[in-house]
Amino acid sequence: MNTEFRTRIRAALAKETLQIALDANAERRVKGRINALASLPDWKERRQQAHAIRAEVIEHLEEYLEKFTSNAQNNGVTVHRAKDASEAITIILEISKDSPLRAQSTQRIQEESLGDLRVLRGKKVLVAKSKSMVSEEINLNHALEAEGMRVVETDLGEYIVQLRNERPAHIITPAIHLRRHDVGQLFHEKLGVPYTEDIPELTTIARKVLRDVFLTADVGISGVNFGVADTGGICIVTNEGNGRMVTTLPPIHIALMGMERLVRNFDDLAIMLSLLARSATGQKLSVYTQLIHKPLDNQQRHIIILDNGRTKLRDSPLKESLSCIRCGACLNACPVFRELGGHAYNSIYSGPIGSVISAGLFGSEFVPLAQASSLCGACKDACPVDIDLPKLLMRVRAGQSPISNLQSSSNGLSPLSTFFLKIYSRVATHPELFTLTQKFAWLGTYLASPFSDYVHLPAFTGWGYSKDLPKFAGKTFRERYGSRQVREETTSYFKHEHVTLSVSEGSLPRKSETLRSQQTLPQSDMERTNQFIQELTAVHGHVHHTEDPTQAIVDFLQSRNINQIHLEPNVLDEAILSKAGITVSHEPDPALRVGVTKALCGLADTGSILEADGDGSPLQASLLSEIHIAVLHESDILPSLENALHLTGATRSAVFITGPSRTGDIEMSHTIGVHGPKELIVVLWA
């Protein structure tokens, strides 16, 4: 482990606020994951299926990439292949510079202040970005800004770290290292707003500032969670609504996708989605699960498939790391990450998976990251696709990385450490010599600390400032095991009825086969309806049961003193609305507080509804308004996601909505209403 890494480790350990934040993240995320997986009796089987799916795709990657590319192009999407970061940036610049620049066709305020970012609109291309680790990997923001563009991160956590000129500290929660007072002071200094530590108020401030960015952006850039080879579609998973904004509103949408992020079909996708949100944030399904197939009206859509070292990684002993679905579960479970946080790794990708892929993609300087691992196996237990991370970490330590210069390197070890390991290797492979050294080691450690069970290691070892070394035993294992007393004590211990084997966090008890069979029994319409209501309520949605959806909505609007709405055509009786004094618009209008749409279906097991692009811009009606009202017929409630994904195949763009928009980016405080609606109301009728 090199000196620079040790310095970062010491700095992280010394930050009290960081330690508090990391402890809170680990405790909540791990507990949330356990609770969420408990709702999947067959989660272990799904995990093995997910592992097999990812292995199949990685093994035949070019075949699936060709199929995906062909289908995406048939959908009207322009697909690009980029071999490295430089090529990807060049492609994005070429696309962006061809932007029609909304400033030339709309009346926009000529000067804007966004904290310390003052620009003259109409002179810079405005890029609205959703969270994308691939964009961080290629250092995209700096490259675009160097060409005179203005880039704004729109995920709340990413926006916060952008204002601080920092990298994300976690794959899922970029501002995990910050406390509310840090964000309050940042917004006060950069945005010129009064200082506050109230998290809902801070979220509202970000919503107001970023809303204009969404509405006036020339280019939207997003990541991709999964590409579906059979359809050429992409799936994007978010909670705040910013992912939907940047893919729906700007005239150009660019999706950045690592070449390995493919599944074969909708069945594969359903399995991945059932594990992703549960592993990442403890949700059964993220608030917004988008399926995008074609460009919308007056929109260009591009997909950039990035290699950037992935082909070399695929042909190396670290190949399995490409199965990662970027859920962050291994970071949350890792005892080392819990103490250090993401910035100590000094890499885009941190934690156990980051220690592997950073060395695999970026070179030998990141090999020491793999040494910051206890190899306890918690990361493997937590991984939803069952990646054997301890094995991969050992391979990185052994120099088995695709970057050629690692093979002859010392893998980040000091000369003294390298010499010691060579000596240890020789001793450990000779039983008599190993036994003899144990005797000397016991005597040395006893003399060093006769009244303690531990001895302090010298500071120069790199462990002396934080770790103690247990004393060596006076007798070897064979000497102790050879005695009759020890054998009898050992046998008695394991026979004792109160002794239980400890189970790691990732290994939840298996539910009974009776419960498993009950979960797969067909539900009646009433059972599905009741489950849907229960699940939607659990994610802060509201259900109004009625026989007359138009009158129910009229009553609601009048109770809120609302007389203008954005309405999807052919959903309600507009004559009744007009008679009640309610004005209807079929065109998007961000000023309207309420958007009313018809849901294609509901999902009983998650409380989700499905919305699709169509006449009257229902995707925008369900996104831009403060209140989203969805009309759903009871007969359209389906058991689960796998029963509904095929409905999205014929759409240009569709989204499964699971409650109102939400965030946990500030101190992991659950806050409702970010960029999407603050209220979701489902009018359920028979």
C-alpha positions as CSV (number, residue, x, y, z in Angstrom):
1,M,0.0,0.0,0.0
2,N,1.6,3.2,-1.1
3,T,2.3,6.3,1.0
4,E,-0.3,8.5,-0.7
5,F,-3.1,6.0,-0.2
6,R,-2.1,5.7,3.5
7,T,-2.3,9.5,3.8
8,R,-5.8,9.5,2.5
9,I,-6.7,6.7,4.8
10,R,-5.5,8.5,7.8
11,A,-7.3,11.7,6.7
12,A,-10.6,9.7,6.3
13,L,-10.3,8.0,9.7
14,A,-9.7,11.4,11.4
15,K,-12.9,13.0,10.0
16,E,-15.6,12.6,12.7
17,T,-18.4,13.8,10.5
18,L,-17.4,11.5,7.7
19,Q,-17.4,8.5,10.1
20,I,-20.9,9.4,11.3
21,A,-22.2,9.7,7.7
22,L,-20.6,6.4,6.6
23,D,-22.0,4.5,9.6
24,A,-25.5,5.9,9.0
25,N,-25.2,4.9,5.3
26,A,-24.1,1.4,6.0
27,E,-26.6,0.7,8.7
28,R,-29.6,2.0,6.7
29,R,-28.6,0.5,3.4
30,V,-27.8,-2.9,4.7
31,K,-31.0,-3.0,6.8
32,G,-33.0,-1.7,3.9
33,R,-31.6,-4.4,1.6
34,I,-32.4,-7.2,4.0
35,N,-36.0,-6.0,4.4
36,A,-36.5,-5.5,0.7
37,L,-35.1,-9.0,-0.2
38,A,-37.4,-10.5,2.3
39,S,-40.3,-9.7,-0.1
40,L,-38.7,-12.0,-2.6
41,P,-38.9,-15.6,-1.3
42,D,-36.9,-16.8,-4.3
43,W,-34.2,-14.1,-4.2
44,K,-31.4,-16.6,-4.0
45,E,-32.6,-18.4,-7.1
46,R,-33.0,-15.0,-8.8
47,R,-29.5,-14.1,-7.8
48,Q,-28.1,-17.2,-9.5
49,Q,-30.2,-16.6,-12.6
50,A,-28.8,-13.0,-12.7
51,H,-25.3,-14.4,-12.4
52,A,-25.9,-16.8,-15.3
53,I,-27.5,-14.0,-17.4
54,R,-24.6,-11.7,-16.9
55,A,-22.0,-14.5,-17.6
56,E,-23.8,-15.4,-20.8
57,V,-23.9,-11.8,-22.1
58,I,-20.3,-11.2,-21.3
59,E,-19.2,-14.5,-22.9
60,H,-21.0,-13.6,-26.2
61,L,-20.8,-9.8,-25.9
62,E,-20.1,-8.9,-29.5
63,E,-23.0,-11.0,-30.7
64,Y,-25.4,-9.3,-28.3
65,L,-24.0,-5.8,-29.1
66,E,-24.6,-6.4,-32.8
67,K,-28.2,-7.4,-32.1
68,F,-28.8,-4.5,-29.8
69,T,-27.2,-2.0,-32.2
70,S,-29.3,-3.3,-35.2
71,N,-32.6,-3.1,-33.3
72,A,-31.8,0.3,-31.9
73,Q,-31.0,1.7,-35.3
74,N,-34.2,0.2,-36.7
75,N,-36.0,2.1,-33.9
76,G,-34.6,5.4,-35.3
77,V,-31.9,5.8,-32.7
78,T,-28.3,6.7,-33.8
79,V,-25.8,4.3,-32.3
80,H,-22.1,5.1,-31.9
81,R,-19.2,2.9,-30.8
82,A,-16.4,4.6,-28.9
83,K,-13.1,2.7,-28.2
84,D,-12.0,5.1,-25.5
85,A,-12.8,8.3,-23.5
86,S,-11.3,10.6,-26.2
87,E,-13.4,9.1,-28.9
88,A,-16.6,9.2,-26.8
89,I,-16.0,12.9,-26.0
90,T,-15.4,13.7,-29.7
91,I,-18.7,12.1,-30.6
92,I,-20.6,14.0,-28.0
93,L,-19.0,17.3,-29.1
94,E,-20.0,16.7,-32.7
95,I,-23.6,15.9,-31.7
96,S,-23.9,18.8,-29.3
97,K,-22.5,21.4,-31.7
98,D,-25.2,20.4,-34.2
99,S,-27.8,21.3,-31.6
100,P,-30.6,23.5,-32.8
101,L,-29.9,25.7,-29.8
102,R,-33.3,26.5,-28.2
103,A,-32.0,30.0,-27.5
104,Q,-32.4,30.8,-31.2
105,S,-36.0,29.7,-31.3
106,T,-37.5,30.6,-27.9
107,Q,-37.6,33.7,-25.9
108,R,-35.1,33.1,-23.1
109,I,-33.8,35.4,-20.4
110,Q,-30.5,36.7,-21.8
111,E,-28.6,36.5,-18.6
112,E,-28.8,33.9,-15.8
113,S,-27.1,33.5,-12.4
114,L,-26.7,29.9,-11.1
115,G,-24.5,30.4,-8.2
116,D,-21.1,31.3,-9.5
117,L,-21.9,30.0,-13.0
118,R,-22.9,33.1,-15.0
119,V,-23.5,32.6,-18.7
120,L,-25.0,34.4,-21.6
121,R,-27.7,32.1,-23.0
122,G,-27.6,31.6,-26.7
123,K,-23.8,31.7,-26.7
124,K,-23.3,28.4,-24.9
125,V,-24.8,25.0,-25.4
126,L,-26.6,24.1,-22.2
127,V,-26.2,20.4,-21.3
128,A,-28.4,18.9,-18.6
129,K,-26.9,15.7,-17.2
130,S,-28.5,12.9,-15.3
131,K,-26.3,10.7,-13.0
132,S,-23.9,8.6,-15.1
133,M,-20.8,6.9,-13.7
134,V,-19.5,6.4,-17.3
135,S,-19.5,10.2,-17.8
136,E,-17.4,10.5,-14.6
137,E,-15.1,7.8,-16.0
138,I,-14.3,9.7,-19.1
139,N,-14.2,13.1,-17.3
140,L,-16.9,14.4,-19.6
141,N,-17.9,17.6,-17.8
142,H,-14.5,19.1,-17.9
143,A,-14.1,18.2,-21.6
144,L,-17.4,19.9,-22.6
145,E,-16.7,22.9,-20.5
146,A,-13.3,23.3,-22.1
147,E,-15.2,23.6,-25.4
148,G,-17.3,26.4,-24.1
149,M,-20.4,24.4,-23.1
150,R,-22.2,24.7,-19.9
151,V,-22.9,21.4,-18.1
152,V,-25.2,21.1,-15.1
153,E,-25.6,18.0,-13.0
154,T,-29.2,17.5,-12.2
155,D,-29.2,14.6,-9.7
156,L,-29.4,16.4,-6.3
157,G,-26.3,14.6,-4.9
158,E,-24.3,15.1,-8.1
159,Y,-25.4,18.8,-8.2
160,I,-24.1,19.3,-4.7
161,V,-20.7,17.8,-5.4
162,Q,-20.5,19.7,-8.7
163,L,-20.9,22.9,-6.8
164,R,-18.1,21.8,-4.5
165,N,-15.9,20.8,-7.4
166,E,-15.7,17.2,-6.1
167,R,-16.2,13.7,-7.4
168,P,-19.1,11.6,-6.2
169,A,-18.3,9.8,-2.9
170,H,-20.5,6.8,-3.6
171,I,-22.0,5.1,-6.7
172,I,-25.6,5.6,-5.4
173,T,-25.3,8.5,-2.9
174,P,-22.8,11.0,-4.4
175,A,-22.9,13.4,-1.4
176,I,-22.8,10.7,1.3
177,H,-19.8,12.4,3.0
178,L,-21.7,15.7,3.6
179,R,-23.9,16.8,6.5
180,R,-26.9,19.1,6.1
181,H,-25.0,22.1,7.4
182,D,-22.4,21.6,4.6
183,V,-25.2,21.7,2.0
184,G,-26.9,24.6,3.7
185,Q,-23.6,26.6,3.7
186,L,-22.9,25.6,0.1
187,F,-26.3,26.8,-1.2
188,H,-26.0,30.0,0.7
189,E,-22.6,30.7,-0.8
190,K,-23.1,29.5,-4.4
191,L,-26.8,30.2,-4.9
192,G,-27.2,33.3,-2.8
193,V,-30.2,31.9,-0.8
194,P,-30.7,32.3,3.0
195,Y,-28.8,29.7,5.1
196,T,-30.9,26.8,6.2
197,E,-30.3,23.3,7.4
198,D,-33.9,22.1,6.7
199,I,-33.5,19.3,4.2
200,P,-36.9,19.6,2.5
201,E,-36.2,23.3,2.1
202,L,-32.8,22.6,0.6
203,T,-34.4,20.1,-1.8
204,T,-37.0,22.7,-2.8
205,I,-34.2,25.2,-3.5
206,A,-32.5,22.7,-5.8
207,R,-35.8,21.9,-7.5
208,K,-36.5,25.6,-8.3
209,V,-32.9,26.3,-9.6
210,L,-32.7,23.2,-11.8
211,R,-36.3,23.4,-13.2
212,D,-35.2,26.1,-15.7
213,V,-32.2,24.0,-16.7
214,F,-34.5,21.1,-17.7
215,L,-36.9,23.4,-19.6
216,T,-34.2,25.2,-21.6
217,A,-31.4,22.6,-22.1
218,D,-30.2,22.0,-25.6
219,V,-28.8,18.6,-24.9
220,G,-29.7,16.0,-22.2
221,I,-27.1,13.3,-21.3
222,S,-27.9,10.2,-19.3
223,G,-26.4,6.9,-18.4
224,V,-27.9,3.5,-19.1
225,N,-28.7,0.9,-16.5
226,F,-29.5,-1.8,-19.1
227,G,-29.7,-2.2,-22.8
228,V,-32.1,-4.9,-24.1
229,A,-30.7,-6.8,-27.1
230,D,-34.0,-8.1,-28.4
231,T,-35.6,-4.7,-28.7
232,G,-32.8,-2.2,-29.0
233,G,-34.3,-0.3,-26.0
234,I,-32.6,1.1,-23.0
235,C,-33.6,1.1,-19.4
236,I,-32.9,4.0,-17.0
237,V,-33.6,3.8,-13.3
238,T,-33.9,6.9,-11.1
239,N,-35.8,8.3,-8.1
240,E,-35.8,12.0,-8.5
241,G,-37.2,12.5,-11.9
242,N,-34.2,14.1,-13.4
243,G,-33.5,11.1,-15.6
244,R,-36.9,11.5,-17.2
245,M,-36.4,15.2,-17.6
246,V,-33.1,15.0,-19.5
247,T,-34.4,12.1,-21.8
248,T,-37.8,13.7,-22.5
249,L,-37.5,17.5,-22.7
250,P,-34.3,18.5,-24.6
251,P,-34.2,18.2,-28.4
252,I,-31.2,16.0,-28.2
253,H,-30.7,13.1,-25.9
254,I,-27.4,11.2,-25.6
255,A,-27.2,8.0,-23.6
256,L,-23.8,6.8,-22.5
257,M,-23.6,3.0,-22.0
258,G,-20.7,0.8,-21.0
259,M,-20.6,-1.9,-23.6
260,E,-21.2,-4.7,-21.0
261,R,-24.5,-3.3,-19.8
262,L,-26.8,-5.6,-21.8
263,V,-29.5,-8.1,-21.1
264,R,-30.9,-10.4,-23.7
265,N,-34.7,-9.8,-23.4
266,F,-37.5,-8.5,-21.1
267,D,-37.4,-11.7,-19.0
268,D,-33.7,-11.0,-18.1
269,L,-34.5,-7.4,-17.5
270,A,-37.3,-8.3,-15.0
271,I,-34.9,-10.4,-13.0
272,M,-32.3,-7.6,-12.9
273,L,-34.8,-4.9,-11.9
274,S,-36.2,-7.1,-9.1
275,L,-32.7,-7.2,-7.6
276,L,-31.2,-3.8,-8.5
277,A,-33.4,-1.5,-6.5
278,R,-33.6,-3.8,-3.5
279,S,-29.8,-4.0,-3.4
280,A,-29.2,-0.3,-4.1
281,T,-31.7,1.6,-2.1
282,G,-33.9,-1.0,-0.4
283,Q,-36.9,-0.3,-2.7
284,K,-38.9,-3.0,-4.4
285,L,-38.8,-0.8,-7.6
286,S,-37.3,2.6,-8.1
287,V,-39.7,5.5,-8.5
288,Y,-39.0,5.8,-12.2
289,T,-38.1,2.8,-14.4
290,Q,-37.9,4.1,-18.0
291,L,-38.0,2.0,-21.1
292,I,-36.9,4.0,-24.1
293,H,-37.0,2.7,-27.7
294,K,-37.4,5.5,-30.1
295,P,-36.9,9.3,-30.3
296,L,-39.9,11.5,-29.3
297,D,-41.4,14.1,-31.7
298,N,-38.8,16.7,-32.8
299,Q,-36.0,14.8,-30.9
300,Q,-32.7,13.2,-31.8
301,R,-31.7,10.2,-29.7
302,H,-28.2,8.8,-29.6
303,I,-26.6,5.9,-27.8
304,I,-22.8,5.9,-27.3
305,I,-21.5,2.4,-26.5
306,L,-18.2,2.8,-24.7
307,D,-15.3,0.3,-24.5
308,N,-12.5,2.2,-22.7
309,G,-10.6,-0.9,-21.6
310,R,-13.6,-3.2,-21.2
311,T,-12.5,-5.5,-24.1
312,K,-9.1,-6.0,-22.4
313,L,-10.9,-6.6,-19.1
314,R,-13.1,-9.2,-20.7
315,D,-10.1,-11.1,-21.9
316,S,-8.4,-11.1,-18.5
317,P,-8.8,-13.0,-15.2
318,L,-10.9,-10.1,-14.0
319,K,-13.6,-10.8,-16.6
320,E,-16.3,-11.4,-14.0
321,S,-16.1,-7.8,-12.8
322,L,-18.0,-6.8,-15.9
323,S,-21.1,-8.5,-14.5
324,C,-21.5,-5.6,-12.0
325,I,-24.8,-3.7,-12.3
326,R,-23.6,-0.7,-10.2
327,C,-26.0,-1.1,-7.3
328,G,-23.4,-0.1,-4.6
329,A,-24.3,-3.0,-2.3
330,C,-20.7,-4.2,-1.9
331,L,-19.7,-0.7,-0.8
332,N,-22.4,-0.6,1.8
333,A,-21.4,-4.1,3.2
334,C,-17.7,-3.5,3.1
335,P,-16.1,-2.8,6.5
336,V,-13.2,-0.9,4.9
337,F,-15.4,1.4,2.8
338,R,-17.5,2.1,5.9
339,E,-14.4,3.5,7.5
340,L,-12.8,5.3,4.5
341,G,-15.6,6.5,2.2
342,G,-15.2,6.9,-1.6
343,H,-12.8,9.8,-1.8
344,A,-10.0,7.9,0.0
345,Y,-9.8,5.5,-3.0
346,N,-9.1,8.5,-5.3
347,S,-10.9,6.7,-8.2
348,I,-14.2,7.0,-10.0
349,Y,-15.1,3.6,-8.8
350,S,-14.5,2.8,-5.1
351,G,-15.1,0.0,-2.6
352,P,-14.6,-3.7,-3.4
353,I,-15.8,-3.6,-7.0
354,G,-14.0,-0.3,-7.6
355,S,-10.7,-1.8,-6.4
356,V,-11.0,-4.4,-9.1
357,I,-12.3,-2.4,-12.1
358,S,-10.1,0.6,-11.3
359,A,-7.0,-1.5,-11.6
360,G,-8.5,-3.3,-14.6
361,L,-9.5,-0.2,-16.6
362,F,-7.1,2.5,-15.4
363,G,-3.8,1.0,-14.6
364,S,-1.2,0.0,-12.0
365,E,-1.6,3.1,-9.8
366,F,-4.9,1.7,-8.6
367,V,-3.6,-1.8,-7.6
368,P,-3.0,-0.7,-4.0
369,L,-6.8,-0.3,-3.6
370,A,-7.2,-4.1,-3.6
371,Q,-4.9,-4.3,-0.6
372,A,-7.4,-2.2,1.4
373,S,-9.6,-5.2,1.8
374,S,-10.1,-7.6,4.7
375,L,-11.3,-10.3,2.2
376,C,-14.1,-11.0,4.7
377,G,-16.5,-11.9,1.9
378,A,-19.3,-9.5,2.8
379,C,-19.1,-8.0,-0.6
380,K,-19.7,-11.3,-2.3
381,D,-22.6,-12.0,0.0
382,A,-24.2,-8.6,-0.8
383,C,-23.7,-8.7,-4.6
384,P,-27.0,-9.3,-6.4
385,V,-25.3,-11.0,-9.3
386,D,-23.0,-13.1,-7.1
387,I,-19.7,-11.7,-8.3
388,D,-16.8,-13.4,-6.4
389,L,-15.2,-10.2,-5.4
390,P,-12.7,-11.7,-2.8
391,K,-11.3,-13.9,-5.6
392,L,-11.0,-10.9,-8.0
393,L,-9.3,-8.8,-5.3
394,M,-6.7,-11.5,-4.8
395,R,-6.1,-11.6,-8.5
396,V,-5.5,-7.9,-8.6
397,R,-3.1,-8.3,-5.7
398,A,-1.3,-11.0,-7.7
399,G,-0.9,-8.7,-10.8
400,Q,-3.5,-10.5,-13.0
401,S,-4.8,-7.3,-14.5
402,P,-5.2,-6.6,-18.3
403,I,-2.9,-3.6,-18.0
404,S,0.4,-5.1,-19.2
405,N,2.7,-3.1,-16.9
406,L,1.1,-4.7,-13.9
407,Q,2.7,-8.0,-14.6
408,S,6.2,-6.8,-13.7
409,S,5.2,-4.4,-11.0
410,S,5.3,-4.9,-7.2
411,N,1.6,-4.3,-7.2
412,G,1.9,-1.2,-5.0
413,L,3.9,-2.9,-2.3
414,S,7.0,-1.3,-0.7
415,P,10.3,-3.0,-1.3
416,L,10.3,-4.1,2.4
417,S,6.8,-5.6,2.1
418,T,7.8,-7.4,-1.1
419,F,10.9,-8.9,0.6
420,F,8.9,-10.0,3.6
421,L,6.3,-11.8,1.4
422,K,9.0,-13.6,-0.4
423,I,10.5,-14.8,2.9
424,Y,7.1,-15.7,4.2
425,S,6.3,-17.7,1.1
426,R,9.4,-19.8,1.5
427,V,8.7,-20.4,5.2
428,A,5.1,-21.2,4.7
429,T,5.8,-23.9,2.1
430,H,8.1,-25.8,4.5
431,P,6.1,-27.2,7.5
432,E,9.1,-27.8,9.8
433,L,10.5,-24.3,9.2
434,F,7.0,-22.8,9.6
435,T,6.6,-24.6,13.0
436,L,10.0,-23.3,14.2
437,T,9.2,-19.7,13.2
438,Q,6.0,-19.9,15.2
439,K,8.0,-20.7,18.3
440,F,10.2,-17.7,17.8
441,A,7.3,-15.5,16.9
442,W,5.5,-16.5,20.1
443,L,8.5,-15.7,22.2
444,G,9.0,-12.3,20.5
445,T,5.4,-11.2,20.8
446,Y,5.3,-12.3,24.5
447,L,8.4,-10.3,25.3
448,A,7.1,-7.3,23.5
449,S,3.9,-7.2,25.5
450,P,3.8,-9.7,28.4
451,F,0.6,-8.3,30.0
452,S,-1.6,-8.0,26.9
453,D,-3.1,-10.4,24.4
454,Y,-2.0,-8.0,21.6
455,V,1.1,-6.2,20.5
456,H,1.4,-3.0,18.6
457,L,2.9,-3.1,15.2
458,P,5.6,-0.6,14.3
459,A,4.2,2.5,12.4
460,F,6.5,1.9,9.4
461,T,4.5,-1.3,8.6
462,G,1.5,0.8,7.7
463,W,-0.6,-0.9,10.3
464,G,0.9,0.6,13.4
465,Y,-1.4,3.6,13.6
466,S,-4.6,1.7,13.6
467,K,-4.2,-2.1,14.1
468,D,-2.9,-4.4,16.8
469,L,-1.4,-7.9,16.2
470,P,-2.7,-10.8,18.3
471,K,0.0,-12.8,20.0
472,F,1.1,-16.0,18.4
473,A,0.0,-19.2,20.3
474,G,2.6,-20.9,22.5
475,K,1.7,-24.2,20.9
476,T,1.0,-25.0,17.3
477,F,-2.4,-26.2,16.0
478,R,-1.1,-29.8,15.6
479,E,0.3,-29.7,19.1
480,R,-2.9,-28.5,20.6
481,Y,-5.2,-30.7,18.4
482,G,-3.1,-33.7,19.3
483,S,-4.3,-33.7,22.9
484,R,-7.3,-35.7,23.9
485,Q,-8.7,-32.9,26.0
486,V,-8.9,-30.4,23.0
487,R,-10.6,-33.0,20.8
488,E,-13.2,-33.7,23.5
489,E,-13.8,-30.0,24.1
490,T,-14.2,-29.3,20.4
491,T,-16.7,-32.2,19.9
492,S,-18.7,-31.0,22.9
493,Y,-18.8,-27.4,21.7
494,F,-20.3,-28.2,18.3
495,K,-22.8,-30.7,19.7
496,H,-24.1,-28.2,22.3
497,E,-27.7,-27.4,21.3
498,H,-27.4,-23.6,21.9
499,V,-24.5,-23.1,19.5
500,T,-25.5,-21.6,16.1
501,L,-23.4,-20.7,13.1
502,S,-23.3,-17.0,12.3
503,V,-24.7,-16.0,9.0
504,S,-23.4,-13.1,7.0
505,E,-25.7,-10.2,6.2
506,G,-26.2,-11.4,2.6
507,S,-27.4,-14.9,3.5
508,L,-30.9,-14.4,4.7
509,P,-32.8,-17.5,6.1
510,R,-34.6,-19.4,3.4
511,K,-38.4,-19.1,3.6
512,S,-40.5,-22.3,3.7
513,E,-41.5,-24.0,0.6
514,T,-45.1,-23.5,1.7
515,L,-44.7,-19.7,1.7
516,R,-42.9,-20.0,-1.7
517,S,-45.8,-21.9,-3.2
518,Q,-48.3,-19.4,-1.7
519,Q,-46.5,-16.5,-3.4
520,T,-46.9,-18.2,-6.8
521,L,-50.6,-19.0,-6.5
522,P,-52.9,-17.0,-8.9
523,Q,-54.5,-14.0,-7.2
524,S,-58.1,-12.9,-7.6
525,D,-58.9,-9.4,-9.0
526,M,-59.8,-8.3,-5.5
527,E,-56.5,-9.6,-4.0
528,R,-54.5,-7.8,-6.7
529,T,-56.4,-4.6,-6.1
530,N,-55.9,-4.7,-2.4
531,Q,-52.2,-5.5,-2.8
532,F,-51.8,-2.7,-5.2
533,I,-53.4,-0.2,-2.8
534,Q,-51.3,-1.4,0.0
535,E,-48.0,-1.2,-1.9
536,L,-48.8,2.2,-3.4
537,T,-49.7,3.6,0.0
538,A,-46.4,2.3,1.4
539,V,-44.5,4.4,-1.2
540,H,-46.4,7.6,-0.3
541,G,-48.9,7.4,-3.1
542,H,-52.7,7.9,-2.7
543,V,-55.6,5.9,-4.1
544,H,-59.2,7.1,-4.6
545,H,-61.7,4.3,-5.3
546,T,-64.6,5.4,-7.4
547,E,-67.2,4.5,-10.0
548,D,-67.0,7.9,-11.7
549,P,-63.4,9.0,-12.3
550,T,-64.3,12.3,-13.8
551,Q,-66.5,13.4,-10.9
552,A,-63.9,12.2,-8.4
553,I,-61.2,14.3,-10.1
554,V,-63.6,17.3,-10.2
555,D,-64.2,17.0,-6.5
556,F,-60.5,16.8,-5.8
557,L,-59.6,19.8,-8.0
558,Q,-62.3,21.9,-6.4
559,S,-61.1,21.0,-2.9
560,R,-57.6,22.4,-3.9
561,N,-59.0,25.4,-5.7
562,I,-57.4,24.2,-9.0
563,N,-59.2,25.2,-12.3
564,Q,-56.6,24.4,-14.9
565,I,-55.0,21.0,-15.8
566,H,-52.9,19.2,-18.3
567,L,-55.1,16.3,-19.5
568,E,-54.3,13.4,-21.7
569,P,-57.1,13.2,-24.4
570,N,-59.9,10.6,-24.1
571,V,-59.4,10.0,-20.4
572,L,-62.1,12.1,-18.7
573,D,-65.5,13.6,-19.8
574,E,-64.3,17.1,-20.7
575,A,-67.8,18.4,-20.9
576,I,-68.3,17.8,-17.2
577,L,-64.9,19.4,-16.5
578,S,-65.9,22.5,-18.5
579,K,-69.2,22.7,-16.7
580,A,-67.3,22.6,-13.4
581,G,-65.2,25.6,-14.5
582,I,-62.0,23.5,-15.2
583,T,-59.9,24.5,-18.2
584,V,-58.2,21.7,-20.0
585,S,-54.9,21.8,-21.9
586,H,-53.6,18.9,-24.0
587,E,-50.2,20.6,-24.4
588,P,-47.4,20.6,-21.9
589,D,-47.3,23.6,-19.6
590,P,-44.9,23.6,-16.6
591,A,-47.0,26.3,-15.0
592,L,-49.9,23.9,-14.5
593,R,-50.1,22.2,-11.1
594,V,-52.0,19.1,-12.1
595,G,-51.4,16.6,-14.9
596,V,-54.0,13.9,-15.5
597,T,-53.2,10.7,-17.5
598,K,-54.5,7.2,-18.1
599,A,-52.2,4.4,-16.8
600,L,-51.7,1.5,-19.1
601,C,-51.6,-0.9,-16.1
602,G,-50.8,-1.2,-12.5
603,L,-48.4,-3.7,-10.7
604,A,-49.8,-5.3,-7.6
605,D,-46.6,-6.3,-6.0
606,T,-44.9,-2.9,-6.2
607,G,-47.8,-0.4,-6.4
608,S,-46.4,0.9,-9.7
609,I,-48.3,2.3,-12.7
610,L,-47.2,2.3,-16.3
611,E,-47.4,5.4,-18.4
612,A,-46.4,5.6,-22.1
613,D,-45.8,8.4,-24.7
614,G,-48.8,9.3,-26.8
615,D,-51.3,12.1,-27.8
616,G,-51.4,14.9,-25.3
617,S,-47.8,14.2,-24.1
618,P,-48.8,12.0,-21.1
619,L,-45.1,11.5,-20.2
620,Q,-44.8,15.3,-19.6
621,A,-48.2,15.5,-17.9
622,S,-47.0,12.8,-15.4
623,L,-43.6,14.6,-14.9
624,L,-43.8,18.4,-15.0
625,S,-46.8,18.9,-12.8
626,E,-46.7,19.2,-9.0
627,I,-49.5,16.7,-8.7
628,H,-49.9,13.7,-11.0
629,I,-53.3,12.1,-11.2
630,A,-53.5,8.7,-13.0
631,V,-56.7,7.0,-13.9
632,L,-56.5,3.2,-13.7
633,H,-59.2,0.5,-14.2
634,E,-59.1,-2.3,-11.7
635,S,-59.0,-4.9,-14.5
636,D,-55.7,-3.5,-15.6
637,I,-53.8,-4.4,-12.4
638,L,-51.2,-7.1,-13.2
639,P,-49.4,-9.3,-10.7
640,S,-45.8,-8.0,-11.3
641,L,-43.3,-6.3,-13.5
642,E,-42.6,-9.4,-15.6
643,N,-46.2,-9.5,-16.6
644,A,-46.1,-5.9,-17.9
645,L,-42.7,-5.3,-19.5
646,H,-43.9,-6.5,-22.9
647,L,-46.4,-3.7,-23.0
648,T,-43.5,-1.2,-23.4
649,G,-42.1,-2.8,-26.5
650,A,-44.5,-1.0,-28.8
651,T,-44.0,2.4,-27.3
652,R,-41.5,5.1,-28.1
653,S,-40.9,5.7,-24.4
654,A,-42.6,4.4,-21.3
655,V,-42.1,4.6,-17.5
656,F,-43.1,2.6,-14.5
657,I,-43.9,5.1,-11.7
658,T,-43.7,3.9,-8.1
659,G,-44.9,6.8,-5.9
660,P,-44.0,10.5,-6.0
661,S,-40.4,11.6,-6.8
662,R,-38.0,11.3,-3.8
663,T,-34.4,11.6,-2.7
664,G,-32.2,10.6,0.1
665,D,-29.1,12.5,-1.0
666,I,-28.8,14.7,2.0
667,E,-28.0,12.7,5.1
668,M,-30.1,9.8,3.6
669,S,-33.1,11.8,4.8
670,H,-36.2,10.5,2.8
671,T,-37.6,13.6,1.1
672,I,-40.7,13.6,-1.1
673,G,-40.9,15.8,-4.2
674,V,-37.7,16.6,-6.1
675,H,-37.8,17.2,-9.8
676,G,-40.9,15.1,-10.5
677,P,-44.4,15.4,-8.9
678,K,-44.7,15.8,-5.1
679,E,-48.0,13.9,-5.1
680,L,-49.1,10.8,-7.0
681,I,-52.9,10.1,-6.9
682,V,-54.3,7.0,-8.6
683,V,-58.1,7.2,-9.3
684,L,-59.0,3.5,-9.3
685,W,-62.3,2.7,-10.9
686,A,-64.3,-0.4,-11.6
